[in-house]
Amino acid sequence: MDAGWEEYYDYIFPMDSTTEQPQLKLLAMAHRWKMQKESRAAATAAAADAAATAAAEVVSSGESEGESARRSAGESV
């Protein structure tokens, strides 16, 4: 006799909406994380590009950064 041994089958039906397969949920979460990471990287790159463009405009206008800061603070140059 098999004392302490019980065998059972756990059936998973594809049309059963109450059981969500955990591996698919994990893959969906990983995909969502990757998309968020890529969008944050693109936003950071766009912000850095805008800052570089603004810095280039200041340099091309002939002002130093100190003069630009004083002018924005309301002091005369």
N, CA, C and O atoms as a GROMACS GRO file, in nm:
protein
  308
    1MET      N    1   0.082  -0.118   0.000
    1MET     CA    2   0.000   0.000   0.000
    1MET      C    3   0.086   0.125   0.000
    1MET      O    4   0.194   0.126   0.060
    2ASP      N    5   0.040   0.230  -0.068
    2ASP     CA    6   0.113   0.356  -0.076
    2ASP      C    7   0.065   0.451   0.033
    2ASP      O    8  -0.027   0.530   0.012
    3ALA      N    9   0.126   0.442   0.146
    3ALA     CA   10   0.088   0.528   0.257
    3ALA      C   11   0.151   0.667   0.239
    3ALA      O   12   0.272   0.678   0.217
    4GLY      N   13   0.069   0.771   0.246
    4GLY     CA   14   0.119   0.906   0.235
    4GLY      C   15   0.143   0.956   0.093
    4GLY      O   16   0.198   1.064   0.075
    5TRP      N   17   0.104   0.882  -0.006
    5TRP     CA   18   0.124   0.922  -0.144
    5TRP      C   19  -0.011   0.936  -0.212
    5TRP      O   20  -0.090   0.841  -0.217
    6GLU      N   21  -0.036   1.056  -0.263
    6GLU     CA   22  -0.163   1.080  -0.331
    6GLU      C   23  -0.133   1.147  -0.464
    6GLU      O   24  -0.056   1.243  -0.471
    7GLU      N   25  -0.192   1.097  -0.569
    7GLU     CA   26  -0.169   1.152  -0.701
    7GLU      C   27  -0.295   1.222  -0.748
    7GLU      O   28  -0.406   1.171  -0.733
    8TYR      N   29  -0.276   1.340  -0.806
    8TYR     CA   30  -0.392   1.413  -0.857
    8TYR      C   31  -0.351   1.487  -0.984
    8TYR      O   32  -0.233   1.504  -1.011
    9TYR      N   33  -0.450   1.530  -1.061
    9TYR     CA   34  -0.428   1.604  -1.186
    9TYR      C   35  -0.494   1.741  -1.173
    9TYR      O   36  -0.608   1.752  -1.127
   10ASP      N   37  -0.423   1.842  -1.212
   10ASP     CA   38  -0.477   1.977  -1.211
   10ASP      C   39  -0.499   2.019  -1.356
   10ASP      O   40  -0.403   2.048  -1.428
   11TYR      N   41  -0.624   2.024  -1.397
   11TYR     CA   42  -0.657   2.056  -1.535
   11TYR      C   43  -0.668   2.207  -1.551
   11TYR      O   44  -0.730   2.275  -1.469
   12ILE      N   45  -0.608   2.259  -1.659
   12ILE     CA   46  -0.618   2.400  -1.692
   12ILE      C   47  -0.680   2.410  -1.830
   12ILE      O   48  -0.623   2.363  -1.929
   13PHE      N   49  -0.796   2.472  -1.836
   13PHE     CA   50  -0.866   2.487  -1.961
   13PHE      C   51  -0.840   2.625  -2.019
   13PHE      O   52  -0.849   2.724  -1.945
   14PRO      N   53  -0.808   2.636  -2.147
   14PRO     CA   54  -0.774   2.766  -2.206
   14PRO      C   55  -0.890   2.866  -2.204
   14PRO      O   56  -0.865   2.986  -2.199
   15MET      N   57  -1.011   2.820  -2.207
   15MET     CA   58  -1.125   2.910  -2.209
   15MET      C   59  -1.169   2.954  -2.069
   15MET      O   60  -1.260   3.035  -2.056
   16ASP      N   61  -1.107   2.902  -1.968
   16ASP     CA   62  -1.142   2.937  -1.831
   16ASP      C   63  -1.078   3.072  -1.797
   16ASP      O   64  -0.956   3.081  -1.785
   17SER      N   65  -1.159   3.176  -1.781
   17SER     CA   66  -1.106   3.310  -1.760
   17SER      C   67  -1.058   3.335  -1.618
   17SER      O   68  -0.986   3.432  -1.594
   18THR      N   69  -1.094   3.251  -1.524
   18THR     CA   70  -1.053   3.273  -1.385
   18THR      C   71  -0.910   3.232  -1.358
   18THR      O   72  -0.848   3.280  -1.264
   19THR      N   73  -0.856   3.143  -1.440
   19THR     CA   74  -0.716   3.102  -1.420
   19THR      C   75  -0.629   3.170  -1.523
   19THR      O   76  -0.643   3.145  -1.643
   20GLU      N   77  -0.539   3.256  -1.476
   20GLU     CA   78  -0.445   3.323  -1.565
   20GLU      C   79  -0.310   3.254  -1.550
   20GLU      O   80  -0.262   3.231  -1.439
   21GLN      N   81  -0.250   3.222  -1.662
   21GLN     CA   82  -0.124   3.152  -1.657
   21GLN      C   83  -0.015   3.248  -1.609
   21GLN      O   84   0.006   3.353  -1.670
   22PRO      N   85   0.054   3.213  -1.501
   22PRO     CA   86   0.151   3.304  -1.442
   22PRO      C   87   0.268   3.338  -1.534
   22PRO      O   88   0.320   3.450  -1.527
   23GLN      N   89   0.310   3.247  -1.619
   23GLN     CA   90   0.424   3.277  -1.705
   23GLN      C   91   0.386   3.384  -1.807
   23GLN      O   92   0.472   3.465  -1.844
   24LEU      N   93   0.262   3.386  -1.854
   24LEU     CA   94   0.221   3.489  -1.948
   24LEU      C   95   0.210   3.624  -1.878
   24LEU      O   96   0.241   3.727  -1.938
   25LYS      N   97   0.167   3.624  -1.754
   25LYS     CA   98   0.158   3.747  -1.678
   25LYS      C   99   0.298   3.805  -1.656
   25LYS      O  100   0.317   3.926  -1.667
   26LEU      N  101   0.393   3.720  -1.626
   26LEU     CA  102   0.531   3.764  -1.606
   26LEU      C  103   0.588   3.824  -1.734
   26LEU      O  104   0.655   3.927  -1.730
   27LEU      N  105   0.563   3.759  -1.847
   27LEU     CA  106   0.612   3.811  -1.975
   27LEU      C  107   0.548   3.946  -2.009
   27LEU      O  108   0.614   4.035  -2.060
   28ALA      N  109   0.420   3.961  -1.980
   28ALA     CA  110   0.352   4.087  -2.006
   28ALA      C  111   0.409   4.198  -1.918
   28ALA      O  112   0.428   4.311  -1.965
   29MET      N  113   0.437   4.168  -1.792
   29MET     CA  114   0.495   4.267  -1.702
   29MET      C  115   0.636   4.305  -1.748
   29MET      O  116   0.673   4.422  -1.741
   30ALA      N  117   0.714   4.209  -1.794
   30ALA     CA  118   0.849   4.237  -1.843
   30ALA      C  119   0.844   4.325  -1.967
   30ALA      O  120   0.926   4.416  -1.982
   31HIS      N  121   0.750   4.299  -2.056
   31HIS     CA  122   0.735   4.379  -2.177
   31HIS      C  123   0.696   4.522  -2.141
   31HIS      O  124   0.749   4.617  -2.199
   32ARG      N  125   0.604   4.538  -2.047
   32ARG     CA  126   0.561   4.671  -2.003
   32ARG      C  127   0.679   4.747  -1.940
   32ARG      O  128   0.696   4.867  -1.965
   33TRP      N  129   0.760   4.678  -1.859
   33TRP     CA  130   0.878   4.740  -1.797
   33TRP      C  131   0.977   4.788  -1.903
   33TRP      O  132   1.033   4.897  -1.892
   34LYS      N  133   0.998   4.705  -2.005
   34LYS     CA  134   1.092   4.741  -2.111
   34LYS      C  135   1.044   4.864  -2.187
   34LYS      O  136   1.124   4.952  -2.219
   35MET      N  137   0.915   4.872  -2.215
   35MET     CA  138   0.861   4.987  -2.286
   35MET      C  139   0.873   5.114  -2.202
   35MET      O  140   0.906   5.220  -2.255
   36GLN      N  141   0.847   5.104  -2.072
   36GLN     CA  142   0.861   5.220  -1.984
   36GLN      C  143   1.006   5.265  -1.978
   36GLN      O  144   1.034   5.385  -1.979
   37LYS      N  145   1.098   5.171  -1.972
   37LYS     CA  146   1.240   5.202  -1.966
   37LYS      C  147   1.284   5.274  -2.094
   37LYS      O  148   1.359   5.371  -2.088
   38GLU      N  149   1.238   5.226  -2.210
   38GLU     CA  150   1.273   5.288  -2.336
   38GLU      C  151   1.213   5.427  -2.349
   38GLU      O  152   1.278   5.518  -2.400
   39SER      N  153   1.090   5.446  -2.302
   39SER     CA  154   1.028   5.579  -2.311
   39SER      C  155   1.097   5.677  -2.218
   39SER      O  156   1.112   5.795  -2.253
   40ARG      N  157   1.140   5.632  -2.100
   40ARG     CA  158   1.214   5.720  -2.009
   40ARG      C  159   1.350   5.758  -2.069
   40ARG      O  160   1.394   5.872  -2.056
   41ALA      N  161   1.415   5.663  -2.134
   41ALA     CA  162   1.544   5.691  -2.196
   41ALA      C  163   1.527   5.791  -2.310
   41ALA      O  164   1.611   5.880  -2.328
   42ALA      N  165   1.422   5.778  -2.386
   42ALA     CA  166   1.396   5.872  -2.496
   42ALA      C  167   1.365   6.011  -2.441
   42ALA      O  168   1.410   6.110  -2.498
   43ALA      N  169   1.289   6.020  -2.332
   43ALA     CA  170   1.258   6.150  -2.272
   43ALA      C  171   1.384   6.215  -2.216
   43ALA      O  172   1.401   6.336  -2.228
   44THR      N  173   1.470   6.136  -2.154
   44THR     CA  174   1.595   6.188  -2.100
   44THR      C  175   1.685   6.238  -2.213
   44THR      O  176   1.748   6.343  -2.200
   45ALA      N  177   1.691   6.165  -2.321
   45ALA     CA  178   1.772   6.206  -2.436
   45ALA      C  179   1.717   6.334  -2.497
   45ALA      O  180   1.795   6.421  -2.538
   46ALA      N  181   1.586   6.348  -2.504
   46ALA     CA  182   1.525   6.469  -2.560
   46ALA      C  183   1.553   6.589  -2.471
   46ALA      O  184   1.580   6.698  -2.521
   47ALA      N  185   1.548   6.570  -2.339
   47ALA     CA  186   1.577   6.679  -2.245
   47ALA      C  187   1.724   6.719  -2.255
   47ALA      O  188   1.755   6.838  -2.251
   48ALA      N  189   1.813   6.623  -2.268
   48ALA     CA  190   1.955   6.653  -2.281
   48ALA      C  191   1.982   6.726  -2.412
   48ALA      O  192   2.066   6.816  -2.417
   49ASP      N  193   1.912   6.688  -2.518
   49ASP     CA  194   1.928   6.753  -2.647
   49ASP      C  195   1.879   6.898  -2.640
   49ASP      O  196   1.942   6.987  -2.696
   50ALA      N  197   1.768   6.920  -2.572
   50ALA     CA  198   1.715   7.055  -2.557
   50ALA      C  199   1.810   7.142  -2.475
   50ALA      O  200   1.830   7.259  -2.507
   51ALA      N  201   1.869   7.085  -2.371
   51ALA     CA  202   1.965   7.160  -2.289
   51ALA      C  203   2.090   7.194  -2.369
   51ALA      O  204   2.144   7.304  -2.357
   52ALA      N  205   2.136   7.102  -2.450
   52ALA     CA  206   2.254   7.126  -2.533
   52ALA      C  207   2.225   7.234  -2.637
   52ALA      O  208   2.311   7.317  -2.666
   53THR      N  209   2.105   7.234  -2.694
   53THR     CA  210   2.067   7.335  -2.792
   53THR      C  211   2.060   7.472  -2.727
   53THR      O  212   2.106   7.570  -2.785
   54ALA      N  213   2.004   7.480  -2.607
   54ALA     CA  214   1.996   7.607  -2.536
   54ALA      C  215   2.135   7.658  -2.502
   54ALA      O  216   2.161   7.778  -2.513
   55ALA      N  217   2.224   7.570  -2.461
   55ALA     CA  218   2.361   7.610  -2.429
   55ALA      C  219   2.432   7.659  -2.554
   55ALA      O  220   2.510   7.754  -2.547
   56ALA      N  221   2.408   7.595  -2.667
   56ALA     CA  222   2.472   7.636  -2.792
   56ALA      C  223   2.421   7.773  -2.835
   56ALA      O  224   2.497   7.852  -2.891
   57GLU      N  225   2.294   7.803  -2.810
   57GLU     CA  226   2.239   7.934  -2.845
   57GLU      C  227   2.302   8.043  -2.761
   57GLU      O  228   2.331   8.152  -2.811
   58VAL      N  229   2.325   8.015  -2.632
   58VAL     CA  230   2.387   8.113  -2.543
   58VAL      C  231   2.530   8.140  -2.588
   58VAL      O  232   2.573   8.256  -2.592
   59VAL      N  233   2.602   8.036  -2.621
   59VAL     CA  234   2.741   8.051  -2.664
   59VAL      C  235   2.747   8.125  -2.797
   59VAL      O  236   2.835   8.209  -2.816
   60SER      N  237   2.657   8.097  -2.888
   60SER     CA  238   2.660   8.160  -3.020
   60SER      C  239   2.618   8.307  -3.014
   60SER      O  240   2.653   8.384  -3.103
   61SER      N  241   2.545   8.348  -2.910
   61SER     CA  242   2.504   8.488  -2.898
   61SER      C  243   2.616   8.574  -2.842
   61SER      O  244   2.603   8.697  -2.839
   62GLY      N  245   2.726   8.515  -2.797
   62GLY     CA  246   2.841   8.589  -2.750
   62GLY      C  247   2.840   8.617  -2.601
   62GLY      O  248   2.932   8.683  -2.552
   63GLU      N  249   2.745   8.571  -2.529
   63GLU     CA  250   2.739   8.591  -2.385
   63GLU      C  251   2.806   8.476  -2.314
   63GLU      O  252   2.803   8.361  -2.360
   64SER      N  253   2.867   8.507  -2.204
   64SER     CA  254   2.918   8.399  -2.121
   64SER      C  255   2.804   8.351  -2.032
   64SER      O  256   2.700   8.417  -2.024
   65GLU      N  257   2.822   8.238  -1.967
   65GLU     CA  258   2.716   8.186  -1.882
   65GLU      C  259   2.688   8.279  -1.764
   65GLU      O  260   2.573   8.292  -1.722
   66GLY      N  261   2.791   8.344  -1.712
   66GLY     CA  262   2.772   8.437  -1.601
   66GLY      C  263   2.692   8.558  -1.643
   66GLY      O  264   2.605   8.603  -1.568
   67GLU      N  265   2.720   8.611  -1.762
   67GLU     CA  266   2.643   8.726  -1.812
   67GLU      C  267   2.499   8.688  -1.834
   67GLU      O  268   2.408   8.766  -1.803
   68SER      N  269   2.477   8.570  -1.886
   68SER     CA  270   2.340   8.524  -1.910
   68SER      C  271   2.266   8.508  -1.778
   68SER      O  272   2.148   8.542  -1.769
   69ALA      N  273   2.333   8.455  -1.675
   69ALA     CA  274   2.269   8.438  -1.546
   69ALA      C  275   2.237   8.571  -1.481
   69ALA      O  276   2.131   8.587  -1.421
   70ARG      N  277   2.330   8.670  -1.493
   70ARG     CA  278   2.304   8.801  -1.435
   70ARG      C  279   2.190   8.870  -1.508
   70ARG      O  280   2.107   8.937  -1.447
   71ARG      N  281   2.187   8.853  -1.639
   71ARG     CA  282   2.078   8.916  -1.716
   71ARG      C  283   1.943   8.858  -1.676
   71ARG      O  284   1.845   8.932  -1.665
   72SER      N  285   1.937   8.727  -1.656
   72SER     CA  286   1.810   8.666  -1.616
   72SER      C  287   1.773   8.703  -1.474
   72SER      O  288   1.656   8.700  -1.437
   73ALA      N  289   1.873   8.740  -1.390
   73ALA     CA  290   1.845   8.781  -1.254
   73ALA      C  291   1.806   8.929  -1.247
   73ALA      O  292   1.762   8.975  -1.142
   74GLY      N  293   1.822   9.003  -1.357
   74GLY     CA  294   1.781   9.141  -1.359
   74GLY      C  295   1.894   9.239  -1.340
   74GLY      O  296   1.867   9.359  -1.333
   75GLU      N  297   2.018   9.197  -1.332
   75GLU     CA  298   2.132   9.286  -1.318
   75GLU      C  299   2.175   9.338  -1.454
   75GLU      O  300   2.151   9.272  -1.556
   76SER      N  301   2.239   9.454  -1.456
   76SER     CA  302   2.292   9.505  -1.582
   76SER      C  303   2.431   9.446  -1.605
   76SER      O  304   2.504   9.418  -1.510
   77VAL      N  305   2.464   9.430  -1.731
   77VAL     CA  306   2.591   9.367  -1.765
   77VAL      C  307   2.696   9.470  -1.789
   77VAL      O  308   2.810   9.436  -1.820
   0.00000   0.00000   0.00000
